[in-house]
Amino acid sequence: MTGVPDVTDRIALAALNNALWCDAVARSHGVTTSTDADAWTAATRTPPYYPDAVTLSPTVGEYNVLARVDDSDGCSVKDSWNRLDLSLEDFARIVVGQWVWLDPATPVTAPTGPVWRRVDSAAGMAAWVRAWATDPEAEAILRPSLLDEPGVHVLAAHASTASDARVVAGAVVNVTGKGPDAVAGLSNVFARAGDEAATWAAAAAAGRDVVGALPLVGWEAGPGVEAATAAGCELLGPLSVWLK
């Protein structure tokens, strides 16, 4: 792919970027993974909220994907082009979202508010995770070792400029690819309180401060779609998450 000429190629870049973030999280839990032109897959069950497979080709088939994973109860598949039908294998489509793309030429206005900084220590990561997690079990998902992953940047918004100020919002940026295929994934955007659109715009601006003139990519569902488009993102197309 050169020049990122069309939507299919941009979805492919976004899907691979997302799969490689899933890969980093899975490997941090000791999960063996595999990636080829058709899909990213995990040999055993991944941590909560993370799929066991991500399709990387619009033409890959259902059984090609399922043959690579433990497809027992609890298995989840991210269908990057919303083209699979896993219902015959007792999967249910639990999420329909949209891939989003923020071109480097599109201006982003960062709202005034919390101070955003990169997380660079295990203690800082623990504080970020406590703010991000929706329940105590979720605190074990994202580990400090992710800070050592090439291209991964964890960003935290703080209530003040004090070094020990509490984390009030955050996001993860992961850079993948080289040359014209280089993109930066923006994921795990959250805020303890406040306007979702303002948080998404602030996270995008903070991400740009770290990665420079790279497209920001990711996926959102529900109100997150409106937040991303309000920040200037283009919608590329739908994806699905299937769960058994």
Backbone hydrogen bonds in HBPLUS format (Angstrom, degrees):
<---DONOR---> <-ACCEPTOR-->    atom                        ^
c    i                          cat <-CA-CA->   ^        H-A-AA   ^      H-
h    n   atom  resd res      DA  || num        DHA   H-A  angle D-A-AA Bond
n    s   type  num  typ     dist DA aas  dist angle  dist       angle   num
A0010-ARG N   A0006-ASP O   3.06 MM   4  6.37 154.9  2.12 148.3 156.2     1
A0011-ILE N   A0007-VAL O   2.83 MM   4  6.08 156.5  1.88 156.8 162.4     2
A0012-ALA N   A0008-THR O   2.99 MM   4  6.22 155.5  2.05 144.0 151.2     3
A0013-LEU N   A0009-ASP O   2.95 MM   4  6.26 153.2  2.02 147.6 154.2     4
A0014-ALA N   A0010-ARG O   2.94 MM   4  6.15 161.4  1.98 147.6 152.7     5
A0015-ALA N   A0011-ILE O   2.72 MM   4  5.87 161.8  1.76 156.1 161.2     6
A0016-LEU N   A0012-ALA O   3.00 MM   4  6.09 163.1  2.03 145.5 150.0     7
A0017-ASN N   A0013-LEU O   2.98 MM   4  6.10 158.9  2.02 144.3 150.8     8
A0018-ASN N   A0014-ALA O   2.91 MM   4  6.12 160.1  1.95 147.8 153.1     9
A0019-ALA N   A0015-ALA O   2.82 MM   4  6.01 155.6  1.88 147.4 154.9    10
A0020-LEU N   A0016-LEU O   2.91 MM   4  6.11 152.8  1.99 149.4 155.8    11
A0021-TRP N   A0017-ASN O   3.13 MM   4  6.45 140.2  2.29 141.2 151.6    12
A0022-CYS N   A0018-ASN O   2.96 MM   4  6.29 160.7  1.99 150.2 155.6    13
A0023-ASP N   A0019-ALA O   2.76 MM   4  5.99 144.6  1.88 140.9 152.2    14
A0024-ALA N   A0020-LEU O   3.03 MM   4  6.21 151.9  2.11 135.8 141.5    15
A0025-VAL N   A0021-TRP O   3.08 MM   4  6.41 162.3  2.12 153.0 157.0    16
A0026-ALA N   A0022-CYS O   2.86 MM   4  6.05 165.2  1.89 152.3 156.9    17
A0027-ARG N   A0023-ASP O   2.86 MM   4  5.99 169.3  1.87 154.8 158.0    18
A0028-SER N   A0024-ALA O   3.07 MM   4  6.18 142.9  2.21 139.1 148.6    19
A0029-HIS N   A0026-ALA O   2.95 MM   3  5.35 153.0  2.02 109.8 118.6    20
A0031-VAL N   A0026-ALA O   3.15 MM   5  5.32 162.2  2.18 138.6 134.2    21
A0030-GLY N   A0027-ARG O   2.94 MM   3  4.89 162.7  1.97 109.0 110.8    22
A0043-ALA N   A0032-THR O   2.87 MM  11  5.60 176.1  1.87 167.5 167.7    23
A0034-SER N   A0041-THR O   2.88 MM   7  5.38 148.8  1.97 156.7 160.9    24
A0041-THR N   A0034-SER O   2.85 MM   7  5.38 161.5  1.88 158.0 163.6    25
A0036-ASP N   A0039-ALA O   3.10 MM   3  5.70 155.5  2.16 142.3 149.7    26
A0056-LEU N   A0038-ASP O   2.70 MM  18  4.96 173.3  1.71 131.4 130.2    27
A0040-TRP N   A0054-VAL O   2.87 MM  14  5.15 162.1  1.90 152.5 158.0    28
A0054-VAL N   A0040-TRP O   2.84 MM  14  5.15 153.2  1.91 148.1 152.9    29
A0042-ALA N   A0052-ASP O   2.91 MM  10  5.21 145.6  2.03 156.9 152.4    30
A0050-TYR N   A0047-PRO O   3.14 MM   3  5.75 153.5  2.22 140.2 142.8    31
A0052-ASP N   A0076-SER O   2.86 MM  24  5.40 158.1  1.91 134.9 141.7    32
A0078-LYS N   A0053-ALA O   2.80 MM  25  6.04 172.9  1.80 150.6 152.8    33
A0055-THR N   A0078-LYS O   3.04 MM  23  6.46 162.7  2.07 174.8 178.4    34
A0065-VAL N   A0061-GLY O   3.24 MM   4  6.57 154.9  2.31 150.9 156.1    35
A0066-LEU N   A0062-GLU O   3.00 MM   4  6.30 171.5  2.01 154.9 156.9    36
A0067-ALA N   A0063-TYR O   3.06 MM   4  5.78 145.4  2.18 132.0 139.4    37
A0068-ARG N   A0065-VAL O   3.04 MM   3  5.63 160.2  2.08 117.2 123.5    38
A0069-VAL N   A0066-LEU O   3.35 MM   3  5.51 162.0  2.39 106.8 111.7    39
A0075-CYS N   A0072-SER O   3.08 MM   3  5.93 149.2  2.18 150.0 152.9    40
A0244-LYS N   A0075-CYS O   2.89 MM 169  5.39 154.3  1.96 159.2 165.6    41
A0077-VAL N   A0242-TRP O   2.91 MM 165  5.11 150.5  2.00 137.5 146.6    42
A0242-TRP N   A0077-VAL O   2.82 MM 165  5.11 167.6  1.84 152.6 155.6    43
A0079-ASP N   A0240-SER O   2.73 MM 161  5.01 155.4  1.79 151.8 158.6    44
A0082-ASN N   A0079-ASP O   3.07 MM   3  5.24 163.0  2.10 110.7 116.0    45
A0240-SER N   A0079-ASP O   3.03 MM 161  5.01 159.6  2.07 133.6 139.8    46
A0089-GLU N   A0086-LEU O   3.03 MM   3  5.45 152.6  2.11 110.5 119.1    47
A0091-PHE N   A0086-LEU O   3.22 MM   5  5.40 157.1  2.28 140.3 138.3    48
A0090-ASP N   A0087-SER O   3.06 MM   3  5.11 148.4  2.17 114.3 112.7    49
A0092-ALA N   A0243-LEU O   2.78 MM 151  5.37 160.7  1.82 144.0 148.0    50
A0243-LEU N   A0092-ALA O   2.87 MM 151  5.37 159.4  1.91 147.1 152.4    51
A0094-ILE N   A0241-VAL O   2.86 MM 147  5.87 146.5  1.97 159.6 170.3    52
A0241-VAL N   A0095-VAL O   2.94 MM 146  5.08 149.8  2.03 143.3 144.7    53
A0097-GLY N   A0239-LEU O   2.95 MM 142  5.34 154.8  2.01 142.2 150.2    54
A0239-LEU N   A0097-GLY O   3.10 MM 142  5.34 148.8  2.20 123.3 127.3    55
A0098-GLN N   A0220-GLU O   2.79 MM 122  5.53 156.9  1.85 161.1 169.0    56
A0220-GLU N   A0098-GLN O   2.98 MM 122  5.53 154.9  2.05 148.9 154.0    57
A0099-TRP N   A0237-GLY O   2.92 MM 138  5.69 167.5  1.94 168.8 168.4    58
A0236-LEU N   A0099-TRP O   2.92 MM 137  5.32 170.4  1.93 142.8 146.0    59
A0100-VAL N   A0218-GLY O   2.75 MM 118  5.37 166.3  1.77 145.7 147.1    60
A0218-GLY N   A0100-VAL O   3.18 MM 118  5.37 136.4  2.38 147.2 144.2    61
A0101-TRP N   A0234-GLU O   2.93 MM 133  5.14 144.5  2.06 144.7 155.0    62
A0234-GLU N   A0101-TRP O   2.78 MM 133  5.14 167.9  1.79 148.1 149.4    63
A0102-LEU N   A0216-LEU O   2.76 MM 114  4.97 160.7  1.79 155.8 160.2    64
A0216-LEU N   A0102-LEU O   3.06 MM 114  4.97 161.3  2.09 140.7 143.1    65
A0106-THR N   A0103-ASP O   2.96 MM   3  5.40 158.4  2.01 115.4 122.4    66
A0115-VAL N   A0158-HIS O   3.22 MM  43  5.23 144.9  2.35 144.3 144.7    67
A0158-HIS N   A0115-VAL O   2.74 MM  43  5.23 161.5  1.78 141.2 145.3    68
A0117-ARG N   A0156-ALA O   2.77 MM  39  5.44 157.1  1.82 154.0 159.8    69
A0156-ALA N   A0117-ARG O   2.83 MM  39  5.44 172.6  1.83 164.3 166.1    70
A0119-VAL N   A0154-VAL O   2.76 MM  35  5.43 167.2  1.77 160.1 159.7    71
A0125-MET N   A0121-SER O   2.88 MM   4  6.17 151.0  1.96 147.3 155.8    72
A0126-ALA N   A0122-ALA O   2.91 MM   4  6.15 152.9  1.99 145.8 152.9    73
A0127-ALA N   A0123-ALA O   3.05 MM   4  6.34 155.3  2.12 146.4 152.4    74
A0128-TRP N   A0124-GLY O   2.97 MM   4  6.20 153.8  2.04 143.5 151.0    75
A0129-VAL N   A0125-MET O   2.86 MM   4  6.07 163.4  1.89 153.8 157.7    76
A0130-ARG N   A0126-ALA O   3.00 MM   4  6.20 157.7  2.05 146.2 152.0    77
A0131-ALA N   A0127-ALA O   3.19 MM   4  6.43 149.0  2.30 141.4 148.9    78
A0132-TRP N   A0128-TRP O   2.90 MM   4  6.15 149.0  2.00 147.7 157.5    79
A0133-ALA N   A0129-VAL O   2.81 MM   4  5.75 167.0  1.83 159.0 160.6    80
A0138-ALA N   A0135-ASP O   2.99 MM   3  5.50 134.4  2.21 113.8 125.6    81
A0139-GLU N   A0136-PRO O   3.13 MM   3  5.48 149.0  2.23 106.4 115.2    82
A0140-ALA N   A0137-GLU O   3.31 MM   3  6.05 169.1  2.32 117.4 120.5    83
A0141-ILE N   A0138-ALA O   3.09 MM   3  5.49 169.9  2.10 117.8 120.9    84
A0146-LEU N   A0143-ARG O   3.05 MM   3  5.92 167.0  2.07 126.3 130.1    85
A0147-LEU N   A0144-PRO O   3.00 MM   3  5.78 160.4  2.03 122.7 127.7    86
A0148-ASP N   A0145-SER O   3.02 MM   3  5.56 157.9  2.07 113.0 119.8    87
A0149-GLU N   A0146-LEU O   3.07 MM   3  5.22 163.5  2.10 107.8 113.1    88
A0152-VAL N   A0149-GLU O   3.14 MM   3  5.55 167.4  2.15 133.6 135.1    89
A0175-VAL N   A0151-GLY O   2.87 MM  24  4.70 155.0  1.94 122.5 129.1    90
A0153-HIS N   A0173-VAL O   2.70 MM  20  5.09 155.7  1.76 161.5 167.8    91
A0173-VAL N   A0153-HIS O   2.80 MM  20  5.09 167.8  1.81 157.2 161.4    92
A0155-LEU N   A0171-ALA O   2.85 MM  16  5.26 172.2  1.86 160.1 161.2    93
A0171-ALA N   A0155-LEU O   2.99 MM  16  5.26 149.5  2.08 143.9 145.8    94
A0157-ALA N   A0169-ALA O   2.75 MM  12  4.88 175.2  1.76 137.5 136.6    95
A0168-VAL N   A0157-ALA O   2.80 MM  11  5.69 165.8  1.82 155.4 160.4    96
A0159-ALA N   A0166-ARG O   3.03 MM   7  5.78 152.4  2.10 159.9 168.7    97
A0165-ALA N   A0162-ALA O   3.12 MM   3  5.14 165.2  2.15 112.8 112.8    98
A0192-ARG N   A0168-VAL O   2.84 MM  24  5.37 170.0  1.85 151.1 152.0    99
A0170-GLY N   A0190-PHE O   3.03 MM  20  5.49 154.8  2.09 142.1 143.0   100
A0190-PHE N   A0170-GLY O   3.00 MM  20  5.49 155.2  2.07 149.2 150.5   101
A0172-VAL N   A0187-SER O   2.84 MM  15  5.24 159.0  1.89 153.5 153.2   102
A0187-SER N   A0172-VAL O   2.91 MM  15  5.24 166.4  1.93 153.7 158.2   103
A0174-ASN N   A0185-GLY O   3.01 MM  11  5.06 147.1  2.13 130.2 140.5   104
A0185-GLY N   A0174-ASN O   2.78 MM  11  5.06 164.3  1.80 148.1 143.4   105
A0176-THR N   A0183-VAL O   3.00 MM   7  5.71 160.9  2.04 160.8 166.8   106
A0183-VAL N   A0176-THR O   2.97 MM   7  5.71 156.1  2.03 160.0 167.5   107
A0181-ASP N   A0178-LYS O   3.02 MM   3  5.34 146.7  2.13 139.3 135.0   108
A0182-ALA N   A0179-GLY O   3.15 MM   3  5.54 166.3  2.17 117.6 119.1   109
A0184-ALA N   A0215-PRO O   2.93 MM  31  6.15 162.5  1.96 169.6 173.8   110
A0217-VAL N   A0184-ALA O   2.90 MM  33  6.08 156.5  1.96 139.5 145.4   111
A0186-LEU N   A0217-VAL O   2.77 MM  31  5.99 159.8  1.81 173.4 176.3   112
A0199-THR N   A0195-ASP O   3.04 MM   4  6.30 154.4  2.11 148.0 155.4   113
A0200-TRP N   A0196-GLU O   2.91 MM   4  6.16 159.1  1.96 151.2 156.4   114
A0201-ALA N   A0197-ALA O   3.01 MM   4  6.24 164.3  2.04 150.8 154.7   115
A0202-ALA N   A0198-ALA O   2.95 MM   4  6.10 157.7  2.00 145.6 152.1   116
A0203-ALA N   A0199-THR O   2.84 MM   4  6.02 156.7  1.89 150.2 156.8   117
A0204-ALA N   A0200-TRP O   2.89 MM   4  6.11 156.4  1.95 148.8 155.4   118
A0205-ALA N   A0201-ALA O   2.94 MM   4  6.17 158.2  1.99 147.4 153.2   119
A0206-ALA N   A0202-ALA O   2.92 MM   4  6.12 156.9  1.97 145.9 152.5   120
A0207-GLY N   A0203-ALA O   2.80 MM   4  5.96 151.5  1.88 145.4 153.9   121
A0208-ARG N   A0204-ALA O   2.94 MM   4  6.18 155.2  2.00 147.3 153.2   122
A0209-ASP N   A0205-ALA O   3.12 MM   4  6.39 146.8  2.23 141.1 149.7   123
A0210-VAL N   A0207-GLY O   3.01 MM   3  5.25 136.0  2.21 101.3 113.5   124
A0211-VAL N   A0207-GLY O   2.93 MM   4  6.22 164.9  1.96 159.4 163.3   125
A0212-GLY N   A0208-ARG O   2.83 MM   4  4.99 146.9  1.94 136.4 140.1   126
A0214-LEU N   A0212-GLY O   2.93 MM   2  5.79 139.7  2.09 102.4  91.5   127
A0224-GLY N   A0221-ALA O   3.16 MM   3  5.41 138.2  2.34 139.7 132.4   128
A0225-VAL N   A0222-GLY O   3.09 MM   3  5.88 153.9  2.16 122.8 128.1   129
A0227-ALA N   A0223-PRO O   3.05 MM   4  6.38 155.0  2.12 149.8 157.6   130
A0228-ALA N   A0224-GLY O   2.95 MM   4  6.11 156.0  2.00 145.2 150.5   131
A0229-THR N   A0225-VAL O   3.00 MM   4  6.27 164.5  2.03 153.3 157.4   132
A0230-ALA N   A0226-GLU O   2.91 MM   4  5.97 149.9  2.00 143.3 151.7   133
A0231-ALA N   A0227-ALA O   3.22 MM   4  6.43 134.7  2.44 134.9 145.6   134
A0231-ALA N   A0228-ALA O   3.11 MM   3  5.16 130.8  2.37  95.2 108.3   135
A0233-CYS N   A0228-ALA O   3.05 MM   5  5.49 161.1  2.09 142.8 138.7   136
A0232-GLY N   A0229-THR O   3.00 MM   3  5.02 154.8  2.07 101.3 109.4   137
